[in-house]
């Protein structure tokens, strides 16, 4: 009888440990996945840099700019320029413009990626409006800059020899309210769902 109770305690403790481990992994999965995408460029995730490299190379790549907006955010959102030509290693500055068409102050947040997806590993942004929430009053417009360069390491990757055009896509979503943010996991899931939707929109457009 004593042995049976001891065995039951061991089984219960083991199950509890499994449940706790699975819970911890579920919360760790998102940041770990983000880190994986950042390091590898998986899914068109761009890189972050402090400054452009010293060398500029002759290879020219056309960078196109795409914009989308979620149905629940009554803003107008567009790239100021449709495309630019950039030399590998050269820092470029581009702008997007957003206008709040509603009668209330709204906060938006942008997610982004590049296509072809394999170019994400070599597309580095120095400054990007997607790093911060954007607050616009009724009728207010704002120009939002993004500075970037194409990493010279792209020249060493034969898998990228065929890339002549890279499309940088942003999708704006309505930011979660304070009440929604306090819902914890539900809010986190909503944000990740929006990011996944943005990627799907970009891949479907295939600009």
HUCORWO-V837863 format. One line per field, one symbol per residue. psi: psi as a letter, one per 30 degrees, with the letter a starting at -180 (. if undefined). A space follows every 10 residues. Layout:
psi = ???
This chain:
psi = eeeeeeeeee eeeeeeeeee eeeeeeffee eeeeeeeeef gkggkllkle lllekklfkk kkjlkkklkk fgjilkklke kellkkkkfk kkklklkkkj gaglklklkk llllkkeffe fgjkkekkff flkkkklkfk lkkklkkllk kfffffjffg ffjfkkkjkk kklkkkleee fffceeeeee eeeeeeeeee eeeeeh.
